[in-house]
Amino acid sequence: MNILSKARSWMKTRQTAHQLSNLSNETLADIGLTRFDIDNVARGLRR
């Protein structure tokens, strides 16, 4: 994985985390998540 790919992956992870963080707790619960899950989901660690 080259530096450009790593940068793109990092930016996508941060964007996903930001978008999920903007959701309400109720909306997160509707999709089966909590605020504690956001980082793992953004990094693709939660299935």
All heavy atoms as TSV, in Angstrom:
chain	resi	resn	atom	element	x	y	z
A	1	MET	N	N	0.854	-1.182	0.000
A	1	MET	CA	C	0.000	0.000	0.000
A	1	MET	C	C	0.897	1.242	0.000
A	1	MET	O	O	1.717	1.415	0.882
A	1	MET	CB	C	-0.907	-0.030	1.226
A	1	MET	CG	C	-1.897	1.104	1.280
A	1	MET	SD	S	-2.962	1.057	2.729
A	1	MET	CE	C	-4.347	0.164	2.083
A	2	ASN	N	N	0.734	2.076	-0.997
A	2	ASN	CA	C	1.574	3.263	-1.063
A	2	ASN	C	C	0.998	4.404	-0.227
A	2	ASN	O	O	-0.105	4.313	0.306
A	2	ASN	CB	C	1.793	3.702	-2.522
A	2	ASN	CG	C	0.521	4.148	-3.204
A	2	ASN	OD1	O	-0.365	4.689	-2.559
A	2	ASN	ND2	N	0.433	3.934	-4.494
A	3	ILE	N	N	1.739	5.475	-0.151
A	3	ILE	CA	C	1.355	6.607	0.707
A	3	ILE	C	C	0.040	7.242	0.260
A	3	ILE	O	O	-0.769	7.651	1.082
A	3	ILE	CB	C	2.494	7.652	0.786
A	3	ILE	CG1	C	2.192	8.705	1.851
A	3	ILE	CG2	C	2.714	8.324	-0.536
A	3	ILE	CD1	C	2.602	8.268	3.208
A	4	LEU	N	N	-0.190	7.306	-1.047
A	4	LEU	CA	C	-1.428	7.893	-1.552
A	4	LEU	C	C	-2.632	7.044	-1.167
A	4	LEU	O	O	-3.673	7.571	-0.745
A	4	LEU	CB	C	-1.350	8.064	-3.071
A	4	LEU	CG	C	-2.467	8.859	-3.718
A	4	LEU	CD1	C	-2.594	10.245	-3.109
A	4	LEU	CD2	C	-2.219	8.968	-5.210
A	5	SER	N	N	-2.507	5.747	-1.254
A	5	SER	CA	C	-3.596	4.849	-0.856
A	5	SER	C	C	-3.881	4.958	0.634
A	5	SER	O	O	-5.039	4.948	1.059
A	5	SER	CB	C	-3.247	3.405	-1.201
A	5	SER	OG	O	-3.170	3.227	-2.586
A	6	LYS	N	N	-2.822	5.057	1.417
A	6	LYS	CA	C	-2.998	5.195	2.864
A	6	LYS	C	C	-3.694	6.506	3.203
A	6	LYS	O	O	-4.566	6.548	4.075
A	6	LYS	CB	C	-1.650	5.125	3.574
A	6	LYS	CG	C	-1.076	3.737	3.608
A	6	LYS	CD	C	0.237	3.697	4.354
A	6	LYS	CE	C	0.824	2.307	4.324
A	6	LYS	NZ	N	2.086	2.222	5.067
A	7	ALA	N	N	-3.328	7.576	2.521
A	7	ALA	CA	C	-3.959	8.876	2.765
A	7	ALA	C	C	-5.433	8.842	2.394
A	7	ALA	O	O	-6.284	9.361	3.124
A	7	ALA	CB	C	-3.230	9.969	1.984
A	8	ARG	N	N	-5.762	8.233	1.262
A	8	ARG	CA	C	-7.160	8.122	0.841
A	8	ARG	C	C	-7.969	7.298	1.842
A	8	ARG	O	O	-9.098	7.640	2.176
A	8	ARG	CB	C	-7.253	7.486	-0.536
A	8	ARG	CG	C	-6.896	8.422	-1.644
A	8	ARG	CD	C	-7.108	7.759	-2.994
A	8	ARG	NE	N	-6.654	8.632	-4.056
A	8	ARG	CZ	C	-6.016	8.240	-5.131
A	8	ARG	NH1	N	-5.752	6.958	-5.308
A	8	ARG	NH2	N	-5.644	9.104	-6.042
A	9	SER	N	N	-7.389	6.215	2.303
A	9	SER	CA	C	-8.064	5.362	3.274
A	9	SER	C	C	-8.312	6.123	4.576
A	9	SER	O	O	-9.401	6.052	5.157
A	9	SER	CB	C	-7.219	4.115	3.537
A	9	SER	OG	O	-7.810	3.321	4.523
A	10	TRP	N	N	-7.322	6.858	5.030
A	10	TRP	CA	C	-7.456	7.642	6.261
A	10	TRP	C	C	-8.544	8.695	6.096
A	10	TRP	O	O	-9.387	8.880	6.981
A	10	TRP	CB	C	-6.121	8.305	6.614
A	10	TRP	CG	C	-6.206	9.145	7.837
A	10	TRP	CD1	C	-6.146	8.727	9.135
A	10	TRP	CD2	C	-6.408	10.565	7.889
A	10	TRP	NE1	N	-6.282	9.794	9.984
A	10	TRP	CE2	C	-6.446	10.932	9.242
A	10	TRP	CE3	C	-6.542	11.546	6.915
A	10	TRP	CZ2	C	-6.613	12.250	9.654
A	10	TRP	CZ3	C	-6.713	12.857	7.320
A	10	TRP	CH2	C	-6.748	13.198	8.668
A	11	MET	N	N	-8.558	9.393	4.951
A	11	MET	CA	C	-9.567	10.430	4.719
A	11	MET	C	C	-10.978	9.832	4.677
A	11	MET	O	O	-11.912	10.405	5.226
A	11	MET	CB	C	-9.278	11.194	3.427
A	11	MET	CG	C	-8.076	12.115	3.553
A	11	MET	SD	S	-7.812	13.225	2.142
A	11	MET	CE	C	-7.687	12.089	0.787
A	12	LYS	N	N	-11.114	8.686	4.056
A	12	LYS	CA	C	-12.427	8.034	3.992
A	12	LYS	C	C	-12.881	7.600	5.388
A	12	LYS	O	O	-14.053	7.745	5.739
A	12	LYS	CB	C	-12.378	6.840	3.050
A	12	LYS	CG	C	-13.735	6.235	2.802
A	12	LYS	CD	C	-13.702	5.214	1.694
A	12	LYS	CE	C	-15.104	4.735	1.435
A	12	LYS	NZ	N	-15.376	4.515	0.041
A	13	THR	N	N	-11.957	7.091	6.189
A	13	THR	CA	C	-12.265	6.693	7.559
A	13	THR	C	C	-12.740	7.886	8.367
A	13	THR	O	O	-13.743	7.815	9.079
A	13	THR	CB	C	-11.030	6.048	8.223
A	13	THR	OG1	O	-10.687	4.869	7.499
A	13	THR	CG2	C	-11.287	5.700	9.679
A	14	ARG	N	N	-12.032	9.007	8.264
A	14	ARG	CA	C	-12.397	10.213	9.012
A	14	ARG	C	C	-13.740	10.764	8.546
A	14	ARG	O	O	-14.551	11.209	9.343
A	14	ARG	CB	C	-11.330	11.306	8.875
A	14	ARG	CG	C	-9.984	10.957	9.446
A	14	ARG	CD	C	-9.873	10.472	10.890
A	14	ARG	NE	N	-10.921	10.746	11.818
A	14	ARG	CZ	C	-11.337	9.916	12.766
A	14	ARG	NH1	N	-10.747	8.747	12.944
A	14	ARG	NH2	N	-12.313	10.221	13.573
A	15	GLN	N	N	-14.000	10.704	7.236
A	15	GLN	CA	C	-15.273	11.186	6.707
A	15	GLN	C	C	-16.429	10.331	7.225
A	15	GLN	O	O	-17.466	10.858	7.637
A	15	GLN	CB	C	-15.249	11.170	5.186
A	15	GLN	CG	C	-16.535	11.673	4.562
A	15	GLN	CD	C	-16.514	11.598	3.045
A	15	GLN	OE1	O	-15.780	10.806	2.466
A	15	GLN	NE2	N	-17.319	12.412	2.414
A	16	THR	N	N	-16.242	9.032	7.226
A	16	THR	CA	C	-17.278	8.126	7.726
A	16	THR	C	C	-17.547	8.383	9.200
A	16	THR	O	O	-18.700	8.468	9.626
A	16	THR	CB	C	-16.862	6.661	7.497
A	16	THR	OG1	O	-16.666	6.448	6.102
A	16	THR	CG2	C	-17.912	5.693	8.027
A	17	ALA	N	N	-16.489	8.527	9.984
A	17	ALA	CA	C	-16.644	8.794	11.420
A	17	ALA	C	C	-17.371	10.118	11.640
A	17	ALA	O	O	-18.244	10.220	12.513
A	17	ALA	CB	C	-15.281	8.809	12.106
A	18	HIS	N	N	-17.031	11.122	10.863
A	18	HIS	CA	C	-17.671	12.427	10.996
A	18	HIS	C	C	-19.162	12.340	10.674
A	18	HIS	O	O	-19.999	12.887	11.402
A	18	HIS	CB	C	-16.978	13.442	10.077
A	18	HIS	CG	C	-17.579	14.809	10.143
A	18	HIS	ND1	N	-17.406	15.638	11.222
A	18	HIS	CD2	C	-18.346	15.476	9.255
A	18	HIS	CE1	C	-18.065	16.765	11.002
A	18	HIS	NE2	N	-18.642	16.691	9.803
A	19	GLN	N	N	-19.497	11.638	9.592
A	19	GLN	CA	C	-20.899	11.507	9.204
A	19	GLN	C	C	-21.695	10.743	10.264
A	19	GLN	O	O	-22.817	11.126	10.598
A	19	GLN	CB	C	-21.019	10.821	7.852
A	19	GLN	CG	C	-20.547	11.702	6.711
A	19	GLN	CD	C	-20.518	10.974	5.386
A	19	GLN	OE1	O	-20.508	9.744	5.336
A	19	GLN	NE2	N	-20.497	11.729	4.307
A	20	LEU	N	N	-21.128	9.687	10.784
A	20	LEU	CA	C	-21.822	8.929	11.829
A	20	LEU	C	C	-21.962	9.749	13.109
A	20	LEU	O	O	-22.984	9.673	13.800
A	20	LEU	CB	C	-21.085	7.618	12.122
A	20	LEU	CG	C	-21.200	6.533	11.056
A	20	LEU	CD1	C	-20.256	5.384	11.369
A	20	LEU	CD2	C	-22.634	6.045	10.915
A	21	SER	N	N	-20.973	10.549	13.422
A	21	SER	CA	C	-21.018	11.381	14.624
A	21	SER	C	C	-22.125	12.424	14.555
A	21	SER	O	O	-22.626	12.871	15.586
A	21	SER	CB	C	-19.679	12.088	14.837
A	21	SER	OG	O	-18.676	11.158	15.109
A	22	ASN	N	N	-22.489	12.818	13.350
A	22	ASN	CA	C	-23.543	13.820	13.185
A	22	ASN	C	C	-24.949	13.247	13.345
A	22	ASN	O	O	-25.913	14.000	13.435
A	22	ASN	CB	C	-23.426	14.499	11.820
A	22	ASN	CG	C	-22.262	15.453	11.768
A	22	ASN	OD1	O	-21.873	16.025	12.777
A	22	ASN	ND2	N	-21.695	15.625	10.598
A	23	LEU	N	N	-25.070	11.924	13.403
A	23	LEU	CA	C	-26.382	11.302	13.587
A	23	LEU	C	C	-26.804	11.375	15.055
A	23	LEU	O	O	-25.966	11.386	15.956
A	23	LEU	CB	C	-26.341	9.834	13.148
A	23	LEU	CG	C	-26.034	9.565	11.683
A	23	LEU	CD1	C	-25.939	8.062	11.447
A	23	LEU	CD2	C	-27.072	10.193	10.775
A	24	SER	N	N	-28.097	11.401	15.280
A	24	SER	CA	C	-28.605	11.401	16.653
A	24	SER	C	C	-28.423	10.017	17.272
A	24	SER	O	O	-28.250	9.015	16.561
A	24	SER	CB	C	-30.085	11.777	16.667
A	24	SER	OG	O	-30.852	10.746	16.086
A	25	ASN	N	N	-28.505	9.963	18.592
A	25	ASN	CA	C	-28.400	8.679	19.293
A	25	ASN	C	C	-29.514	7.734	18.868
A	25	ASN	O	O	-29.303	6.531	18.749
A	25	ASN	CB	C	-28.446	8.889	20.805
A	25	ASN	CG	C	-27.183	9.527	21.326
A	25	ASN	OD1	O	-26.130	9.452	20.696
A	25	ASN	ND2	N	-27.292	10.181	22.468
A	26	GLU	N	N	-30.695	8.292	18.625
A	26	GLU	CA	C	-31.830	7.476	18.203
A	26	GLU	C	C	-31.597	6.866	16.819
A	26	GLU	O	O	-31.899	5.704	16.580
A	26	GLU	CB	C	-33.117	8.307	18.204
A	26	GLU	CG	C	-33.584	8.724	19.588
A	26	GLU	CD	C	-32.820	9.921	20.155
A	26	GLU	OE1	O	-32.132	10.647	19.390
A	26	GLU	OE2	O	-32.891	10.118	21.379
A	27	THR	N	N	-31.046	7.658	15.907
A	27	THR	CA	C	-30.768	7.156	14.568
A	27	THR	C	C	-29.688	6.080	14.607
A	27	THR	O	O	-29.786	5.056	13.930
A	27	THR	CB	C	-30.351	8.301	13.630
A	27	THR	OG1	O	-31.388	9.285	13.612
A	27	THR	CG2	C	-30.103	7.805	12.220
A	28	LEU	N	N	-28.664	6.308	15.414
A	28	LEU	CA	C	-27.615	5.299	15.573
A	28	LEU	C	C	-28.211	3.997	16.115
A	28	LEU	O	O	-27.882	2.912	15.637
A	28	LEU	CB	C	-26.505	5.808	16.490
A	28	LEU	CG	C	-25.586	6.881	15.916
A	28	LEU	CD1	C	-24.693	7.443	17.009
A	28	LEU	CD2	C	-24.756	6.333	14.769
A	29	ALA	N	N	-29.089	4.126	17.097
A	29	ALA	CA	C	-29.724	2.933	17.677
A	29	ALA	C	C	-30.556	2.200	16.629
A	29	ALA	O	O	-30.584	0.969	16.605
A	29	ALA	CB	C	-30.590	3.325	18.871
A	30	ASP	N	N	-31.211	2.952	15.753
A	30	ASP	CA	C	-32.018	2.330	14.697
A	30	ASP	C	C	-31.175	1.455	13.772
A	30	ASP	O	O	-31.669	0.467	13.232
A	30	ASP	CB	C	-32.734	3.389	13.862
A	30	ASP	CG	C	-33.919	4.012	14.581
A	30	ASP	OD1	O	-34.354	3.454	15.614
A	30	ASP	OD2	O	-34.403	5.060	14.108
A	31	ILE	N	N	-29.919	1.826	13.581
A	31	ILE	CA	C	-29.052	1.020	12.709
A	31	ILE	C	C	-28.143	0.092	13.515
A	31	ILE	O	O	-27.226	-0.511	12.972
A	31	ILE	CB	C	-28.232	1.902	11.742
A	31	ILE	CG1	C	-27.342	2.895	12.488
A	31	ILE	CG2	C	-29.140	2.605	10.758
A	31	ILE	CD1	C	-26.424	3.705	11.577
A	32	GLY	N	N	-28.418	-0.002	14.815
A	32	GLY	CA	C	-27.722	-0.965	15.662
A	32	GLY	C	C	-26.353	-0.520	16.145
A	32	GLY	O	O	-25.498	-1.357	16.419
A	33	LEU	N	N	-26.156	0.802	16.268
A	33	LEU	CA	C	-24.868	1.325	16.713
A	33	LEU	C	C	-25.022	2.216	17.937
A	33	LEU	O	O	-26.107	2.711	18.227
A	33	LEU	CB	C	-24.217	2.159	15.601
A	33	LEU	CG	C	-23.892	1.473	14.288
A	33	LEU	CD1	C	-23.384	2.487	13.280
A	33	LEU	CD2	C	-22.876	0.373	14.495
A	34	THR	N	N	-23.911	2.401	18.626
A	34	THR	CA	C	-23.824	3.399	19.692
A	34	THR	C	C	-22.663	4.322	19.344
A	34	THR	O	O	-21.896	4.052	18.418
A	34	THR	CB	C	-23.557	2.753	21.062
A	34	THR	OG1	O	-22.250	2.167	21.051
A	34	THR	CG2	C	-24.594	1.694	21.411
A	35	ARG	N	N	-22.518	5.378	20.083
A	35	ARG	CA	C	-21.405	6.309	19.847
A	35	ARG	C	C	-20.047	5.599	20.023
A	35	ARG	O	O	-19.076	5.951	19.370
A	35	ARG	CB	C	-21.484	7.496	20.795
A	35	ARG	CG	C	-22.733	8.299	20.567
A	35	ARG	CD	C	-22.459	9.748	20.303
A	35	ARG	NE	N	-23.698	10.378	19.880
A	35	ARG	CZ	C	-23.924	10.776	18.640
A	35	ARG	NH1	N	-23.005	10.672	17.743
A	35	ARG	NH2	N	-25.081	11.308	18.312
A	36	PHE	N	N	-20.022	4.597	20.883
A	36	PHE	CA	C	-18.779	3.862	21.111
A	36	PHE	C	C	-18.367	3.012	19.904
A	36	PHE	O	O	-17.217	2.616	19.777
A	36	PHE	CB	C	-18.896	2.963	22.349
A	36	PHE	CG	C	-19.102	3.742	23.611
A	36	PHE	CD1	C	-20.334	3.734	24.248
A	36	PHE	CD2	C	-18.076	4.491	24.162
A	36	PHE	CE1	C	-20.533	4.461	25.415
A	36	PHE	CE2	C	-18.262	5.218	25.322
A	36	PHE	CZ	C	-19.493	5.206	25.952
A	37	ASP	N	N	-19.301	2.717	19.026
A	37	ASP	CA	C	-19.031	1.898	17.841
A	37	ASP	C	C	-18.490	2.687	16.658
A	37	ASP	O	O	-17.947	2.096	15.722
A	37	ASP	CB	C	-20.324	1.198	17.372
A	37	ASP	CG	C	-20.885	0.242	18.385
A	37	ASP	OD1	O	-20.088	-0.458	19.038
A	37	ASP	OD2	O	-22.126	0.196	18.521
A	38	ILE	N	N	-18.625	3.992	16.678
A	38	ILE	CA	C	-18.338	4.808	15.496
A	38	ILE	C	C	-16.917	4.614	14.966
A	38	ILE	O	O	-16.729	4.382	13.765
A	38	ILE	CB	C	-18.636	6.293	15.773
A	38	ILE	CG1	C	-20.146	6.494	15.896
A	38	ILE	CG2	C	-18.059	7.186	14.670
A	38	ILE	CD1	C	-20.565	7.882	16.307
A	39	ASP	N	N	-15.910	4.693	15.798
A	39	ASP	CA	C	-14.532	4.548	15.310
A	39	ASP	C	C	-14.281	3.179	14.692
A	39	ASP	O	O	-13.647	3.072	13.643
A	39	ASP	CB	C	-13.515	4.816	16.423
A	39	ASP	CG	C	-13.351	6.290	16.725
A	39	ASP	OD1	O	-13.634	7.123	15.831
A	39	ASP	OD2	O	-12.936	6.614	17.850
A	40	ASN	N	N	-14.791	2.139	15.338
A	40	ASN	CA	C	-14.590	0.793	14.786
A	40	ASN	C	C	-15.316	0.609	13.465
A	40	ASN	O	O	-14.784	-0.016	12.544
A	40	ASN	CB	C	-15.038	-0.267	15.787
A	40	ASN	CG	C	-14.077	-0.407	16.936
A	40	ASN	OD1	O	-12.902	-0.075	16.825
A	40	ASN	ND2	N	-14.569	-0.908	18.047
A	41	VAL	N	N	-16.516	1.138	13.352
A	41	VAL	CA	C	-17.266	1.040	12.107
A	41	VAL	C	C	-16.537	1.808	11.010
A	41	VAL	O	O	-16.385	1.320	9.886
A	41	VAL	CB	C	-18.705	1.567	12.284
A	41	VAL	CG1	C	-19.409	1.715	10.939
A	41	VAL	CG2	C	-19.494	0.647	13.195
A	42	ALA	N	N	-16.075	3.000	11.327
A	42	ALA	CA	C	-15.372	3.822	10.343
A	42	ALA	C	C	-14.099	3.124	9.841
A	42	ALA	O	O	-13.758	3.218	8.673
A	42	ALA	CB	C	-15.032	5.181	10.937
A	43	ARG	N	N	-13.428	2.418	10.724
A	43	ARG	CA	C	-12.216	1.705	10.328
A	43	ARG	C	C	-12.510	0.333	9.728
A	43	ARG	O	O	-11.609	-0.365	9.293
A	43	ARG	CB	C	-11.299	1.523	11.544
A	43	ARG	CG	C	-10.609	2.810	11.931
A	43	ARG	CD	C	-9.594	2.593	13.018
A	43	ARG	NE	N	-10.282	2.775	14.295
A	43	ARG	CZ	C	-10.027	2.105	15.391
A	43	ARG	NH1	N	-9.101	1.180	15.401
A	43	ARG	NH2	N	-10.700	2.329	16.487
A	44	GLY	N	N	-13.799	-0.041	9.699
A	44	GLY	CA	C	-14.172	-1.319	9.096
A	44	GLY	C	C	-13.920	-2.501	10.007
A	44	GLY	O	O	-13.812	-3.637	9.539
A	45	LEU	N	N	-13.845	-2.268	11.310
A	45	LEU	CA	C	-13.537	-3.354	12.242
A	45	LEU	C	C	-14.777	-4.040	12.784
A	45	LEU	O	O	-14.688	-5.098	13.389
A	45	LEU	CB	C	-12.720	-2.811	13.424
A	45	LEU	CG	C	-11.372	-2.201	13.056
A	45	LEU	CD1	C	-10.694	-1.641	14.296
A	45	LEU	CD2	C	-10.474	-3.237	12.392
A	46	ARG	N	N	-15.940	-3.441	12.589
A	46	ARG	CA	C	-17.177	-4.051	13.081
A	46	ARG	C	C	-17.962	-4.591	11.912
A	46	ARG	O	O	-18.103	-3.936	10.903
A	46	ARG	CB	C	-18.024	-3.005	13.819
A	46	ARG	CG	C	-19.230	-3.583	14.491
A	46	ARG	CD	C	-19.857	-2.554	15.429
A	46	ARG	NE	N	-20.898	-3.149	16.205
A	46	ARG	CZ	C	-22.186	-3.089	15.875
A	46	ARG	NH1	N	-22.562	-2.486	14.789
A	46	ARG	NH2	N	-23.085	-3.632	16.660
A	47	ARG	N	N	-18.471	-5.771	12.041
A	47	ARG	CA	C	-19.233	-6.395	10.950
A	47	ARG	C	C	-20.690	-6.197	11.133
A	47	ARG	O	O	-21.205	-6.086	12.163
A	47	ARG	CB	C	-18.920	-7.875	10.897
A	47	ARG	CG	C	-17.469	-8.091	10.597
A	47	ARG	CD	C	-17.160	-9.539	10.596
A	47	ARG	NE	N	-15.700	-9.653	10.531
A	47	ARG	CZ	C	-15.074	-10.766	10.441
A	47	ARG	NH1	N	-15.729	-11.876	10.420
A	47	ARG	NH2	N	-13.777	-10.803	10.368
